[in-house]
Protein backbone atom coordinates (compact mmCIF):
# COMPACT_ATOMS: atom_id res chain seq x y z
CA UNK A 1 0.00 0.00 0.00
CA UNK A 2 2.88 2.35 0.78
CA UNK A 3 4.49 1.81 -2.62
CA UNK A 4 1.21 2.54 -4.40
CA UNK A 5 0.75 5.73 -2.38
CA UNK A 6 4.30 6.84 -3.03
CA UNK A 7 4.01 6.12 -6.76
CA UNK A 8 0.74 8.04 -6.93
CA UNK A 9 2.30 10.98 -5.08
CA UNK A 10 5.33 11.12 -7.40
CA UNK A 11 3.14 10.88 -10.50
CA UNK A 12 0.82 13.61 -9.23
CA UNK A 13 3.79 15.84 -8.39
CA UNK A 14 5.25 15.25 -11.86
CA UNK A 15 1.95 16.12 -13.53
CA UNK A 16 1.72 19.32 -11.53
CA UNK A 17 5.31 20.25 -12.38
CA UNK A 18 6.72 19.95 -8.88
CA UNK A 19 9.08 17.14 -9.82
CA UNK A 20 10.80 16.58 -13.14
CA UNK A 21 11.24 13.05 -14.35
CA UNK A 22 13.88 12.13 -16.92
CA UNK A 23 12.62 11.61 -20.43
CA UNK A 24 13.29 8.31 -22.13
CA UNK A 25 13.81 10.05 -25.49
CA UNK A 26 16.61 12.34 -24.35
CA UNK A 27 20.20 11.17 -24.30
CA UNK A 28 21.77 11.67 -20.90
CA UNK A 29 24.28 14.50 -20.73
CA UNK A 30 27.88 13.42 -20.26
CA UNK A 31 29.27 14.08 -16.82
CA UNK A 32 31.45 17.15 -16.53
CA UNK A 33 35.14 16.49 -16.12
CA UNK A 34 36.63 17.55 -12.84
CA UNK A 35 39.25 20.32 -12.99
CA UNK A 36 41.80 18.03 -11.35
CA UNK A 37 41.41 15.46 -14.12
CA UNK A 38 42.10 18.00 -16.85
CA UNK A 39 45.35 19.24 -15.29
CA UNK A 40 48.49 17.49 -16.38
CA UNK A 41 50.81 16.25 -13.70
CA UNK A 42 54.24 17.82 -13.50
CA UNK A 43 57.11 15.45 -14.14
CA UNK A 44 58.79 14.03 -11.08
CA UNK A 45 61.77 16.13 -9.98
CA UNK A 46 63.85 13.02 -9.34
CA UNK A 47 63.67 9.54 -10.80
CA UNK A 48 65.28 6.49 -9.18
CA UNK A 49 67.64 6.05 -12.13
CA UNK A 50 69.19 9.49 -11.56
CA UNK A 51 70.34 8.84 -7.99
CA UNK A 52 73.93 7.83 -7.41
CA UNK A 53 76.18 7.91 -4.36
CA UNK A 54 77.74 11.16 -5.57
CA UNK A 55 74.52 13.14 -6.16
CA UNK A 56 72.26 11.73 -3.43
CA UNK A 57 72.46 14.89 -1.30
CA UNK A 58 71.61 17.07 -4.31
CA UNK A 59 68.56 14.92 -5.16
CA UNK A 60 67.33 15.04 -1.55
CA UNK A 61 67.41 18.83 -1.74
CA UNK A 62 65.44 18.74 -5.01
CA UNK A 63 62.79 16.58 -3.37
CA UNK A 64 62.60 18.91 -0.35
CA UNK A 65 62.06 21.88 -2.67
CA UNK A 66 59.29 19.98 -4.44
CA UNK A 67 57.54 19.14 -1.18
CA UNK A 68 57.78 22.70 0.13
CA UNK A 69 56.38 24.00 -3.17
CA UNK A 70 53.33 21.71 -2.88
CA UNK A 71 52.61 22.89 0.69
CA UNK A 72 52.14 26.49 -0.43
C-alpha positions, 0 to 999 in steps of 0.5 A: 500500500505504501508503494502505491501511495508513493508512486501516486504521489510522485506521479501527481507531483510530476503532472503538476510540475513539482518534480521533473522526471527524466525523459526516455527520449533524451540522451543523458548529458555526459558528466562534466570532467573535474578540474583536477582530471584536466590538469596534467601532472608535472614530471617528477623532480627526481627519478630512481635512475638518476640517484647515485652515491655522488649526487644523493644529497643534491637529489634530496634537496630537489625533493625537499624543494618539491615538497615545500612547493606543494605545501604552499 
